[in-house]
Amino acid sequence: MLKEEDVKSLEDRINILKKDYDLFLAGILKLEPVKGREDLGKWIRGHTASEITNSSLRFKYNSLIAKFNSLKNFWDRMVRIRDENKAKLSARKAAQTPPVAAAAAPPPPRPEGFVFRSLEEKELEAKARKVFEDFTAARKKTGEGAGPDFSRFKTTIEKRLQELFSRAPDSEVEFKVAVEEGKVKLKAVARTKS
């Protein structure tokens, strides 16, 4: 026999599962909450033959079952639409990607970063400009926009260099532009001079 706390627990579980599906469909959760849905379905099937003597409690229980069934249909439809859109998008990208020429020569190897040996070196601005160009090019590729202007960027590099050279005066600092989780980052690596 189902009690009032069982019906309340069912309502809470449905609401939690709905929140999980909302997060999944919004792209925040990576995996569909299938396990929670299966567990809730098993619980409902296990209590199908349970007797409810209180008519208002029976009405609430039946309303919750109807809500769960409605949500299941909605979730199935939204997941199907999401998967179809992903397939269309990947097909469109594949169609837009030009074929790679078989005889095309690979680009010449490029240093990963730019090494600064002191704050007084003559090429400081030129090297900072090259790092800035790599940084803005990477931001354009990831769709992050233009970013800071060169003077602010150079000031940031100079401050970072001052900080690292003050800690280790006999070092050199390499700046690298990296893309992590779709975000462009500027990394500074200090090491002893070679």
ABEGO torsion letter per residue (X at the ends): XBBAAAAAAAAAAAAAAAAAAAAAAAGABABBBAAAAAAAAAAAAAAAABBBABAAAAAAAAAAAAAAAAAAAAAAAAAAAAAAAAAAAAAAAAAABBBBBAABBBBBBBBABBBBABAABAAAAAAAAAAAAAAAAAAAAAGAEAEBBAAAAAAAAAAAAAAAAAABAABBBBBBBBBBGGBBBBBBBBBBBX
